[in-house]
Amino acid sequence: MRIHRIFWDLDDDPEGNVQHVAEHGISVEEVEDVLYGAQEVVASESSGRPITFGETSTGKYIAVVFDVVEYDPLAVYPVTAYETEP
């Protein structure tokens, strides 16, 4: 899987994905680390959305839940991200 584009809401949008991942102590850069390096995507058990896991450049291991916006080239919209165990 090769993601070509990641869509983010405005930084100051209180309902946006930037603020939502920040509430979990995760930065945009950490989410992008994992999405751009994603090797495997599965379905989230709770939402059914695509989810991938990986280590960030800061050493966190996180899960990133996202929606596919376009398939060719692949573009995604991160919904949430959170730290988890490897």
N, C-alpha and C positions, 0 to 999 in steps of 0.2 A: 504494500500500500504506500503510495507516495502522495502526500498532501501538497497541493500547490498554493493554496491560499487559506488563511484563517480569518474569519470575520469577527471583529470586536465591536461592541457598542462604545459610545463615548465614555471616557474615564469617569465623568461626573454624573452619568445616568444612574440614579439610585436603583433602578430596576434592571440595569444592564448586566451583562456577563462579566465585565471587568470588576464591578463591585461585588458580584456574587462570589467569584473565586477569591477575591481579597478577604471576604468574610471568613474564609477557610484558611487564611494565612498563606495563600498561594499567589504568586505574581503572574502577570501576562507572560513574562519571559520563561518562567518555569513550565507553564502550560505549553508554550510553543516548543520548548525543548523536547517534551514528551510526544507531542503531536507530529512534529517534523521527523522524529526518530522512530515513530511507531512501527513495530514489526508485526504485531498481532492485534486484531480487533475482535471483540466478542460482544454479545448482547448483555446489557446491564440486567441483573436479576430483578431489580426493583422497577425500572422504567421501560425496559426493552430497547432503549436507545443504544447506539454503539458506544463502547467504552474501551479504552486502552490504558495500559499501565507502563510506567517507566521511571527511570531515575533522572532527576534534573541536574543541571550543571552545578547547583548548590548542594547536591547530595541528598535531597529528599526523594523518597519513592512515593509517587502520586498516581491516582486514578484520574482520568479525564473523560467525562461524559460529553458527547457532542451530537449534533445533528448534521447530516450531509445536506449541503446547500446545492451543490452541483457535482455531477459525477465525472465530467470530462471537460476540463481538467478538474480533479478532485478539490473541492472547496468545502470547508466545514465551519460550523458555528459552535464553539465551546459552550456548553450549558452549565457545567459545574466541574470543579476539581477539588480533590481532597487528599490529604496524606493518608497512606495506608501501609501495611506491612508487605514486604516483597513476597 
